[in-house]
Amino acid sequence: AEAIANLSATLRNQSLDELVGEDVRQHERTLRLLRSAVAVLLALTVCAVFAAFIALQARKTADRVAQGQKTNAVAQANESRSRRLAVASLNEAADSDLRILLAAEAVRSHPTAEAETALRQSLFVSMKPVLTLPGPEGPVNYAIFSPDGTKTLAFGDAAPRLADGSTGAILRELRNGTNPVYHASFSPNGRRICTTSADGKARLWEVETGQALMEFPHENIVGAFLSSDESRLLTLGTGDLILWNAATGEKIAAQECLAVAHLHPHYPEVAFSPDGSRAALCGRTDPIIIETKTGQQLMRLEGHARTPRSVDYSPDGQWLITTGEDGTIRRWRSATGQSVSTWKHDAPLVEARFSPDGKWVVARDDRHTILIWDITTGRRVAALDLQTSPQWPVIFEFGPNGTCLATGSLDSGTAEIWDLATATKLAELKSEQGTLQTLRFSPDSKRLIVAGYDTPVQIYACEMCGSPADLLKYAQTRVSRSLTPEERAKFLGE
């Protein structure tokens, strides 16, 4: 090998060292070329993999877009069909079964607001009681559901009675002597009951035992209200209000307020904020806001030209509405007391409340008209004239799910159920005797408890006020047949 190297060096006219150096340099050049080639190949491979990844992602995106477009197209087609069937149901006057079937098919296709409304309207019924409860013996009966709907409380001129909400079986009585009970309500958790009676006292009772826990004396008391956290109690008299510590019985503050006298156990002159930190009340000249921890007055809401009649907080606590004998509803920012809008009516307004979902405001005037406003637009969408005697007021109550509104006439014992969004009558009931004092929905909106003067406490089924699933189940009990092939071809295009 050495001889060959020497010969090669001689032939190239180079020294052996120069020849070796040249070989080394050539080797290094070869290695550099190899490394460059490997780097290029690696880069090309990375680019190819990245390009493949981008292509795959693009394909997936395209597939998702296509699937989304397909899903949207199907949803739009179902929604269009749902609305078309809802219109067909509303226009069907001759065949009540067909009307229900078309509306049910509309809800199944797509539960649009129009479809739900059509189904509720198609299920119109003259309501019959499903349960009669033994109430207190006396000329005046009131009744309410517990927060979970499992119990009822009936009260009036005799001891309040707790009963099973499903069977009507008496569970226990709340003994307070022979004093008539003006007002009663459950605590938010359903463990306590607050009552006011003719002996000038509010009482807190334990539901489980029926034992009185605490008394709060207030001359000429008519109502009492617990805050949402149950730490505060407001007692309402015929011209004043007292704020109490509900745990200790300590009187925190007193405030003059509008004189009240009602024939039913709902007092719109006072309202707690949803978090219980504030309370609004109708003062003698203006609505007032107080802080419930100390009873300190925070603000006075000036604007009504005549006596204020009611206050109510929105479900989220951001807004407050007030009514007055000047025929106006005013909406205020609850945090600042700023007036943001005024809605006018041609008669004194005696009460206004937010719906449970905060979408509507319902009011009643002194002419026995129920009025409905859209909270978003401020537009009045309905006026329901209940045609009652001038000396008797009307009452209303929301279904907790915000779908239905119950209205009643105290003198006739008549009540109606309305679709709140459209002001369409869904059902009606008429008590065979006496007057109607209270209407209260169960927490699921599917039952209505009715009580009044010389009238037994009765519970009515309100399936038309349930969820879309409840409506479909109820529709199946009302109509035994299905759409015929001819009807499906005509209305569904099948």
C-alpha positions as CSV (number, residue, x, y, z in Angstrom):
1,A,0.0,0.0,0.0
2,E,2.9,2.3,0.8
3,A,4.5,1.5,-2.5
4,I,1.3,2.3,-4.4
5,A,1.0,5.6,-2.5
6,N,4.6,6.5,-3.4
7,L,4.0,5.6,-7.0
8,S,0.8,7.7,-7.1
9,A,2.7,10.6,-5.5
10,T,5.4,10.3,-8.2
11,L,2.9,10.2,-11.0
12,R,1.1,13.3,-9.7
13,N,4.4,15.1,-9.1
14,Q,3.4,15.5,-5.4
15,S,5.0,14.6,-2.2
16,L,3.5,11.8,-0.2
17,D,2.3,14.2,2.5
18,E,0.6,16.4,-0.1
19,L,-1.1,13.4,-1.6
20,V,-2.4,12.3,1.9
21,G,-3.7,15.8,2.6
22,E,-5.5,15.8,-0.7
23,D,-7.2,12.5,0.1
24,V,-8.2,13.9,3.5
25,R,-9.7,17.0,2.0
26,Q,-11.5,14.9,-0.6
27,H,-12.9,12.7,2.1
28,E,-14.1,15.7,4.0
29,R,-15.8,17.1,0.9
30,T,-17.5,13.8,0.4
31,L,-18.7,13.8,3.9
32,R,-20.0,17.4,3.6
33,L,-21.9,16.5,0.4
34,L,-23.4,13.5,2.2
35,R,-24.5,15.6,5.1
36,S,-26.0,18.2,2.8
37,A,-27.8,15.5,0.9
38,V,-29.1,14.0,4.1
39,A,-30.2,17.5,5.3
40,V,-32.0,18.1,2.0
41,L,-33.7,14.8,2.1
42,L,-34.7,15.4,5.7
43,A,-36.1,18.8,4.9
44,L,-38.0,17.4,1.9
45,T,-39.4,14.6,4.1
46,V,-40.5,17.2,6.8
47,C,-42.1,19.3,4.1
48,A,-43.9,16.3,2.7
49,V,-45.2,15.2,6.0
50,F,-46.3,18.8,6.8
51,A,-48.0,19.1,3.5
52,A,-49.8,15.8,4.1
53,F,-50.8,17.0,7.5
54,I,-52.2,20.3,6.1
55,A,-54.0,18.4,3.4
56,L,-55.5,16.0,6.0
57,Q,-56.6,19.0,8.2
58,A,-58.0,20.7,5.2
59,R,-60.0,17.6,4.3
60,K,-61.3,17.3,7.8
61,T,-62.2,20.9,7.9
62,A,-64.0,20.6,4.5
63,D,-65.8,17.5,5.9
64,R,-66.8,19.4,9.0
65,V,-68.0,22.3,6.9
66,A,-69.9,20.0,4.6
67,Q,-71.4,18.1,7.6
68,G,-72.3,21.4,9.3
69,Q,-73.9,22.7,6.1
70,K,-75.8,19.4,5.8
71,T,-76.9,19.6,9.5
72,N,-77.9,23.3,9.1
73,A,-79.8,22.4,6.0
74,V,-81.7,19.6,7.8
75,A,-82.3,21.9,10.8
76,Q,-83.6,24.6,8.5
77,A,-85.8,22.2,6.7
78,N,-87.2,20.8,10.0
79,E,-87.7,24.3,11.3
80,S,-89.5,25.3,8.2
81,R,-91.7,22.2,8.3
82,S,-92.4,22.8,12.0
83,R,-93.6,26.4,11.4
84,R,-95.7,25.2,8.4
85,L,-97.4,22.5,10.5
86,A,-97.9,25.0,13.3
87,V,-99.8,27.3,10.9
88,A,-101.8,24.3,9.6
89,S,-102.7,23.4,13.1
90,L,-103.8,26.9,14.0
91,N,-105.9,27.1,10.9
92,E,-107.6,23.7,11.5
93,A,-111.0,24.5,13.0
94,A,-113.2,21.6,12.1
95,D,-111.1,18.6,13.4
96,S,-109.8,19.1,16.9
97,D,-107.9,15.7,16.8
98,L,-106.1,16.7,13.6
99,R,-105.3,20.1,15.1
100,I,-103.5,18.3,18.0
101,L,-101.7,15.8,15.7
102,L,-100.4,18.5,13.4
103,A,-99.1,20.6,16.3
104,A,-97.5,17.6,17.9
105,E,-95.8,16.7,14.6
106,A,-94.6,20.4,14.5
107,V,-93.0,20.1,17.9
108,R,-91.4,16.7,17.0
109,S,-90.0,18.2,13.8
110,H,-88.4,21.2,15.6
111,P,-89.6,22.7,19.0
112,T,-90.0,26.2,17.7
113,A,-91.9,28.8,19.8
114,E,-94.7,28.7,17.1
115,A,-94.9,24.9,17.4
116,E,-95.1,24.9,21.2
117,T,-97.8,27.7,21.1
118,A,-99.8,25.8,18.5
119,L,-99.7,22.6,20.6
120,R,-100.7,24.4,23.8
121,Q,-103.6,26.1,22.0
122,S,-104.7,22.8,20.4
123,L,-105.0,21.2,23.8
124,F,-107.5,23.8,25.1
125,V,-109.7,22.3,27.8
126,S,-112.3,23.1,30.4
127,M,-110.4,22.1,33.5
128,K,-111.8,19.7,36.2
129,P,-110.3,19.3,39.6
130,V,-108.1,16.2,40.1
131,L,-107.9,16.5,43.9
132,T,-110.0,18.2,46.5
133,L,-108.2,19.0,49.8
134,P,-109.7,19.4,53.2
135,G,-109.0,23.0,54.1
136,P,-109.5,24.9,57.3
137,E,-113.2,25.2,58.3
138,G,-114.1,28.9,57.9
139,P,-115.5,31.4,55.5
140,V,-112.1,32.2,53.9
141,N,-109.7,29.7,52.4
142,Y,-106.3,30.3,50.9
143,A,-103.8,27.6,49.6
144,I,-100.2,27.4,48.4
145,F,-97.7,24.7,47.4
146,S,-94.5,24.0,49.1
147,P,-91.3,24.9,47.2
148,D,-90.8,21.3,46.1
149,G,-94.5,20.7,45.3
150,T,-94.9,17.8,47.7
151,K,-97.1,19.6,50.3
152,T,-99.9,22.1,50.3
153,L,-100.8,24.7,53.0
154,A,-104.4,25.8,53.4
155,F,-105.3,28.7,55.7
156,G,-108.0,31.1,56.6
157,D,-110.3,31.5,59.7
158,A,-109.1,28.3,61.3
159,A,-105.7,26.7,62.0
160,P,-103.5,26.3,58.8
161,R,-103.4,22.7,57.6
162,L,-100.4,21.0,55.9
163,A,-101.5,18.3,53.5
164,D,-99.8,15.8,51.1
165,G,-99.7,17.4,47.7
166,S,-100.4,14.1,45.9
167,T,-103.1,12.5,48.1
168,G,-104.6,15.3,50.1
169,A,-104.0,13.5,53.3
170,I,-103.7,15.9,56.3
171,L,-100.1,15.9,57.7
172,R,-100.5,18.4,60.6
173,E,-102.1,21.6,61.8
174,L,-100.3,24.8,62.9
175,R,-102.1,25.7,66.1
176,N,-102.3,29.4,66.9
177,G,-105.6,29.6,68.9
178,T,-108.7,30.8,67.1
179,N,-107.0,33.7,65.2
180,P,-107.7,34.0,61.5
181,V,-104.5,33.7,59.4
182,Y,-104.2,36.5,56.9
183,H,-101.0,35.4,55.1
184,A,-98.7,32.4,54.9
185,S,-95.6,31.4,52.9
186,F,-93.0,28.7,52.9
187,S,-89.3,29.5,53.4
188,P,-87.3,29.0,50.2
189,N,-86.0,25.6,51.4
190,G,-89.5,24.5,52.5
191,R,-88.4,23.8,56.1
192,R,-90.3,26.7,57.7
193,I,-93.6,28.5,57.3
194,C,-94.2,32.1,58.1
195,T,-97.8,33.2,59.0
196,T,-99.5,36.4,60.1
197,S,-102.7,36.4,62.1
198,A,-105.4,38.6,63.6
199,D,-103.7,38.6,67.0
200,G,-101.1,41.0,65.6
201,K,-98.2,38.5,65.3
202,A,-96.1,36.9,62.7
203,R,-94.9,33.4,63.5
204,L,-92.3,31.1,62.1
205,W,-93.2,27.4,62.2
206,E,-91.2,24.2,61.7
207,V,-92.8,22.2,58.8
208,E,-91.5,18.8,60.1
209,T,-93.1,19.1,63.5
210,G,-95.7,21.9,63.1
211,Q,-94.3,23.7,66.2
212,A,-94.0,27.5,66.4
213,L,-90.4,28.6,66.6
214,M,-90.6,32.3,67.1
215,E,-93.1,35.2,67.3
216,F,-92.8,38.8,65.9
217,P,-95.4,41.2,67.3
218,H,-96.7,43.9,64.9
219,E,-99.9,45.8,65.5
220,N,-102.4,45.6,62.6
221,I,-100.1,43.2,60.8
222,V,-101.3,41.8,57.4
223,G,-98.3,40.1,55.8
224,A,-94.8,38.8,56.5
225,F,-92.0,37.9,54.1
226,L,-88.7,36.0,54.5
227,S,-85.6,37.0,52.5
228,S,-84.1,34.4,50.2
229,D,-81.3,33.6,52.7
230,E,-83.9,33.5,55.5
231,S,-81.9,35.9,57.6
232,R,-84.4,38.7,57.5
233,L,-88.2,39.0,58.0
234,L,-90.3,41.9,56.9
235,T,-93.7,42.3,58.6
236,L,-96.2,44.6,56.9
237,G,-98.9,46.5,58.7
238,T,-101.7,48.7,57.5
239,G,-99.3,51.7,57.3
240,D,-95.9,50.6,58.4
241,L,-93.2,48.0,57.9
242,I,-90.8,46.4,60.4
243,L,-87.5,44.6,59.5
244,W,-86.5,41.8,61.8
245,N,-83.5,39.5,62.4
246,A,-85.3,36.2,61.6
247,A,-82.8,34.2,63.7
248,T,-82.9,36.2,66.9
249,G,-86.2,38.1,66.7
250,E,-84.4,41.4,67.0
251,K,-86.2,44.4,65.5
252,I,-83.8,46.1,63.1
253,A,-85.8,49.0,61.7
254,A,-89.2,50.4,61.1
255,Q,-90.5,52.4,58.1
256,E,-93.8,54.1,57.2
257,C,-95.3,52.6,54.1
258,L,-98.5,52.6,52.0
259,A,-101.6,51.5,53.9
260,V,-102.7,48.1,52.5
261,A,-105.8,46.0,52.7
262,H,-106.2,43.0,50.4
263,L,-108.7,40.2,49.8
264,H,-106.0,37.8,48.7
265,P,-102.6,36.8,50.3
266,H,-100.3,38.6,48.0
267,Y,-98.9,42.0,48.9
268,P,-97.2,43.8,46.0
269,E,-96.2,46.8,48.2
270,V,-93.0,45.1,49.3
271,A,-90.4,43.0,47.6
272,F,-87.0,41.5,48.6
273,S,-84.1,41.6,46.0
274,P,-83.3,38.1,44.8
275,D,-80.1,38.0,47.0
276,G,-82.0,39.4,50.0
277,S,-79.6,42.3,50.5
278,R,-82.2,44.9,49.8
279,A,-85.9,45.4,50.1
280,A,-88.2,47.7,48.1
281,L,-91.4,49.1,49.5
282,C,-94.1,51.6,48.6
283,G,-93.7,54.6,50.8
284,R,-96.5,57.1,51.3
285,T,-95.3,59.2,48.4
286,D,-92.5,57.3,46.6
287,P,-91.0,53.8,46.4
288,I,-88.1,53.4,48.9
289,I,-85.1,51.0,48.9
290,I,-83.6,49.9,52.2
291,E,-80.6,47.8,53.0
292,T,-81.7,44.7,54.9
293,K,-78.6,44.3,57.1
294,T,-79.2,47.6,58.9
295,G,-82.5,48.8,57.7
296,Q,-80.9,52.0,56.4
297,Q,-82.7,53.8,53.6
298,L,-80.6,53.7,50.5
299,M,-82.6,55.7,48.0
300,R,-86.0,57.1,47.2
301,L,-87.4,56.5,43.7
302,E,-89.0,59.8,42.7
303,G,-91.2,60.1,39.5
304,H,-94.7,58.8,40.1
305,A,-97.2,61.7,40.0
306,R,-99.6,59.9,42.4
307,T,-99.4,57.2,45.1
308,P,-97.2,54.2,44.3
309,R,-98.9,50.8,44.5
310,S,-96.4,48.1,43.8
311,V,-92.7,47.2,43.6
312,D,-91.0,44.1,42.1
313,Y,-87.4,43.0,41.4
314,S,-86.5,41.3,38.1
315,P,-85.3,37.6,38.6
316,D,-81.6,38.7,38.0
317,G,-82.0,41.6,40.5
318,Q,-80.8,44.2,37.9
319,W,-84.1,45.9,37.5
320,L,-87.0,47.2,39.6
321,I,-90.5,48.1,38.4
322,T,-93.0,50.2,40.2
323,T,-96.6,51.1,39.5
324,G,-98.7,54.0,40.6
325,E,-102.2,55.5,40.6
326,D,-100.9,57.8,37.9
327,G,-101.3,54.8,35.5
328,T,-97.6,54.3,34.8
329,I,-95.1,51.5,35.2
330,R,-91.6,52.7,35.8
331,R,-88.4,50.6,35.3
332,W,-85.4,51.5,37.4
333,R,-81.8,50.3,37.6
334,S,-81.9,48.6,41.0
335,A,-78.2,49.5,41.8
336,T,-78.5,53.2,41.2
337,G,-82.2,54.0,41.2
338,Q,-82.0,55.5,37.8
339,S,-85.3,55.6,35.9
340,V,-84.8,54.1,32.4
341,S,-88.3,53.8,31.0
342,T,-91.9,54.6,31.7
343,W,-94.9,52.7,30.3
344,K,-98.3,54.5,30.4
345,H,-101.8,53.2,30.8
346,D,-105.2,55.0,30.9
347,A,-106.2,53.8,34.4
348,P,-104.5,53.5,37.8
349,L,-102.3,50.4,38.0
350,V,-102.4,48.5,41.3
351,E,-99.8,45.8,40.7
352,A,-97.0,44.7,38.3
353,R,-94.7,41.8,38.4
354,F,-91.9,40.3,36.3
355,S,-92.4,36.9,34.8
356,P,-90.1,34.2,36.2
357,D,-87.9,34.3,33.1
358,G,-87.7,38.1,33.1
359,K,-89.1,38.5,29.6
360,W,-92.5,40.0,30.5
361,V,-94.1,42.4,32.9
362,V,-97.8,41.7,33.8
363,A,-99.9,44.3,35.5
364,R,-103.5,44.7,36.6
365,D,-105.4,48.0,36.8
366,D,-108.4,49.1,38.9
367,R,-110.7,48.3,36.0
368,H,-110.1,44.5,36.1
369,T,-107.8,44.5,33.1
370,I,-104.7,42.3,32.9
371,L,-101.9,43.9,30.8
372,I,-98.8,42.3,29.4
373,W,-95.6,44.2,28.3
374,D,-92.6,42.9,26.4
375,I,-89.6,43.9,28.7
376,T,-87.2,44.1,25.7
377,T,-89.2,46.4,23.5
378,G,-91.4,48.1,26.2
379,R,-94.4,47.4,23.9
380,R,-97.7,46.4,25.4
381,V,-98.6,43.1,23.7
382,A,-102.0,42.3,25.3
383,A,-104.8,43.6,27.5
384,L,-107.2,41.0,29.0
385,D,-110.5,42.3,30.2
386,L,-111.8,39.8,32.8
387,Q,-115.3,41.2,32.9
388,T,-115.8,41.1,36.6
389,S,-117.9,43.1,39.1
390,P,-116.5,46.6,39.8
391,Q,-116.1,46.0,43.6
392,W,-114.1,42.9,43.2
393,P,-110.4,42.9,42.1
394,V,-108.8,40.4,39.8
395,I,-105.7,38.4,40.4
396,F,-102.9,36.7,38.4
397,E,-100.2,34.2,38.9
398,F,-97.2,33.1,36.8
399,G,-96.3,29.5,36.1
400,P,-92.7,29.1,37.4
401,N,-91.4,28.0,34.0
402,G,-92.6,31.4,32.5
403,T,-94.9,29.7,30.0
404,C,-98.4,30.3,31.4
405,L,-100.3,32.9,33.2
406,A,-103.3,32.2,35.4
407,T,-105.9,34.9,36.0
408,G,-109.0,34.9,38.2
409,S,-112.0,36.9,39.1
410,L,-112.7,36.9,42.8
411,D,-116.4,37.3,42.6
412,S,-117.2,34.6,40.1
413,G,-114.9,31.8,41.0
414,T,-113.7,31.7,37.4
415,A,-110.1,31.3,36.3
416,E,-108.3,31.1,33.0
417,I,-104.9,29.8,31.9
418,W,-103.2,31.9,29.2
419,D,-100.1,31.3,26.9
420,L,-98.0,34.2,28.2
421,A,-96.1,34.8,24.9
422,T,-99.3,35.1,22.8
423,A,-102.0,35.9,25.3
424,T,-104.0,33.0,24.0
425,K,-106.4,31.3,26.3
426,L,-105.3,27.7,26.9
427,A,-107.8,26.5,29.5
428,E,-110.6,27.7,31.9
429,L,-112.2,26.6,35.1
430,K,-115.2,27.6,37.1
431,S,-115.8,26.8,40.7
432,E,-119.3,25.7,41.4
433,Q,-119.6,27.7,44.6
434,G,-118.2,30.7,46.3
435,T,-115.5,33.1,45.2
436,L,-111.9,32.7,44.1
437,Q,-109.2,34.0,46.5
438,T,-106.0,32.4,45.4
439,L,-104.4,30.8,42.4
440,R,-100.9,29.2,42.8
441,F,-99.0,27.0,40.4
442,S,-96.9,24.0,41.6
443,P,-93.1,24.4,41.1
444,D,-93.2,22.4,37.8
445,S,-96.1,24.5,36.5
446,K,-98.2,21.4,35.8
447,R,-100.7,21.8,38.7
448,L,-102.8,24.7,39.9
449,I,-104.2,25.0,43.4
450,V,-107.4,27.1,43.7
451,A,-109.1,28.3,46.9
452,G,-111.6,30.8,47.9
453,Y,-114.5,31.9,50.1
454,D,-116.8,28.9,50.9
455,T,-115.0,26.9,48.2
456,P,-113.1,23.7,48.8
457,V,-109.4,23.7,48.1
458,Q,-108.9,22.0,44.8
459,I,-105.9,21.1,42.6
460,Y,-106.2,21.1,38.8
461,A,-103.9,19.5,36.3
462,C,-102.2,21.9,33.9
463,E,-100.4,19.7,31.4
464,M,-100.7,22.4,28.8
465,C,-98.2,24.5,30.8
466,G,-95.5,21.8,30.9
467,S,-92.3,21.4,28.8
468,P,-92.5,20.3,25.2
469,A,-92.0,16.7,26.3
470,D,-94.9,17.0,28.7
471,L,-97.0,18.5,25.9
472,L,-96.3,15.5,23.6
473,K,-97.2,13.0,26.4
474,Y,-100.4,14.9,27.1
475,A,-101.3,15.1,23.4
476,Q,-101.1,11.3,23.2
477,T,-103.7,11.0,26.0
478,R,-106.0,13.3,24.1
479,V,-105.8,11.7,20.7
480,S,-105.7,8.0,20.2
481,R,-105.0,7.9,16.5
482,S,-102.1,8.9,14.3
483,L,-102.0,10.9,11.1
484,T,-103.5,9.0,8.2
485,P,-101.4,8.4,5.0
486,E,-103.6,10.9,3.3
487,E,-103.0,13.5,6.0
488,R,-99.3,12.9,6.0
489,A,-99.2,13.3,2.2
490,K,-101.2,16.5,2.4
491,F,-99.4,18.2,5.3
492,L,-96.0,16.5,5.3
493,G,-95.5,15.8,1.7
494,E,-94.8,12.2,2.3
